[in-house]
Every structure is written in structure tokens, then in C-alpha cells.
Amino acid sequence: MRQFDFTPFRRSTIGFDRLFDLLEASARQAGSENYPPFNLERIAEDRYRITLAVAGFKPDEIEVTAQQNLLLVTGKKREENENNQGAYLHLGIANRSFERRFELADFVRVESADLADGLLVIALVREVPDAMKPRKIAVNAGSQPIAIDHRNAA
């Protein structure tokens, strides 16, 4: 895979360091493991959903951590006692621990995380603060400009 050099862009832009770091990190992770598989959905204009296939994991074995601009999903499989298990002839369901990272945009927060039928569904919502939203400014019409008389202002 080809590596893209962002140095010319870094020299001529200000404040985009995080964006370039994300692009470089994603290029490094492109060949990494894809476990557990997941779906990414856009439900509405400001609502998203991540669905991870975590068959065999119990709710207390999964940890979802939301930090600023980062969602970390970790699964730690407990070691089962060998005496309670039968001898597997084929082990096709992955029973290994995992760590999945998702970079979140500004103002995206985790709304909920639900585990059912082997699927972990994480609901995300983007809530832009009112101060950051565009607002319309009323334009007044019909009033005459006020004339200022400089002769009487003494």
C-alpha cells in the first residue's frame, strides 16, 4: 500500500493537525485485524449507529468508554474452567478479547449501548451547541436614518 505524505499540507495549513494525524493513523491501521466485524449506519441527519458482532460475549465482559473524540469498545473474555467444557471438535466462534476504536467528530456523544442477540448496538447523536449553530439576523426595514445635527452638539 502506498504511503501519502501530508508534509506540504501541514506547512500551509493551521489548525488541521488532528485531521492529518487521523488520516495517517487510519493508513497505518488499514492492514490491521478486523475483529469484531461492525456496521456503521447514518440513521438521520444527526444520528448514527454502530453495530458490532460480539457473539459469545456477556454484558459484563464488554466495556464501552467514551472520551473526547474517541469511542473505545473493549471485550475481555473470561477464561472458562477446563473441567466445565467439553472437548471442541471445531471452534468457529471467536472467543478472543478485542479492542475497537472509533474516532468521533466534535459534539458527537454516545446516547446508549445495548447488547442483544450477539449484537452490540451503540447509538450516537451529534449535538451542536446553540452558540455554534448558524443563526439568522433580522433585517429591519422601513425606518428612516437618523439625521445628526453637529451644529447643536456643543
C-alpha positions, 0 to 999 in steps of 0.5 A: 500500500502506498504511503501519502505524505501530508508534509506540504499540507501541514506547512500551509495549513493551521489548525488541521493537525488532528485531521492529518494525524487521523488520516495517517493513523487510519493508513497505518491501521488499514492492514490491521485485524478486523475483529469484531466485524461492525456496521456503521449506519447514518440513521438521520441527519444527526444520528448514527449507529454502530453495530458490532458482532460480539457473539459469545460475549456477556454484558459484563465482559464488554466495556464501552468508554467514551472520551473526547473524540474517541469511542473505545469498545473493549471485550475481555473474555473470561477464561472458562474452567477446563473441567466445565467444557467439553472437548471442541471438535471445531471452534468457529466462534471467536472467543478472543478479547478485542479492542475497537476504536472509533474516532468521533467528530466534535459534539458527537456523544454516545446516547446508549449501548445495548447488547442483544442477540450477539449484537452490540448496538451503540447509538450516537447523536451529534449535538451542536451547541446553540452558540455554534449553530448558524443563526439568522439576523433580522433585517429591519426595514422601513425606518428612516436614518437618523439625521445628526445635527453637529451644529447643536452638539456643543 
